[in-house]
Amino acid sequence: MSDLEELKQRVRKLQTRAGTAKMELHDLAEDLPVNWAEITAVAEKTFHAFAELDAAKRELAVSENSQ
């Protein structure tokens, strides 16, 4: 598998992880005030998932543009 294909696969996996984290945050928000103490942990997890996805997308764009 080429580096470009590996990057695309990584982005797809990160998109799935970020989507799952987003839904967890959404579900937590819908259930407020129940489990309000978990907001910070779930929000940080979601933030890091999207930050990692953004970095991978940027890396993929650079890789695609350099070919």
N, C-alpha and C positions, 0 to 999 in steps of 0.2 A: 504494500500500500504506500502510495506517495505521501510526502509530507503535507501536501495540499489536501488530500483526501483525509488524512488523520486530523488536520485542523478542522475540516468541515464536520467530521464525526464528533470531535470534541465540542464544537459549537452546538451541535444538535443535543448532545447530552447535557450541556450547561443550560440550554434553553428549557429542557425538561425540568431540570433541578430548580431553575429560577421560577418557572411556572408553578411548580409544587409549593415553593416557599411563598409565592404571592398568594396562593389559595389558602395556605395556613394562616397568613396574616389577615386575609379577608375574613376567614371563618372566625378567627379570634375577635376581630372587630365587631362582627355581627352578634357575638355572644356577650359583649360587654354589658355589664360590669363583671360578669363571671370571668375568672382567670386574668383579671387586669394586671396582675403582677408578672405575667409572662410576656407582656407587650415588648419590653426591651429585648429580651432574648430572641423572640420571633422576628422582631424588626431587624436586629443585627444579622441574623441568619439570612433574611431576605436581602438586606443591603449587600452582604458579601457575595451572595449568589449572583446578583445583578452586576456587581463590580467585576467579578470574575468573567461573567458572560460578556460584558462590554470590552474587557481587555482581549478576550479571545476573538471577538468580532473584529476588533481593530487589527489584531495580528493577521487574521484571515484576509482582511482587505489589503493589507500591505503585501501579503504573499501573492494574492491574486493580481495585484497591480504590477508586481515585479516580473511577472511571466510574460 
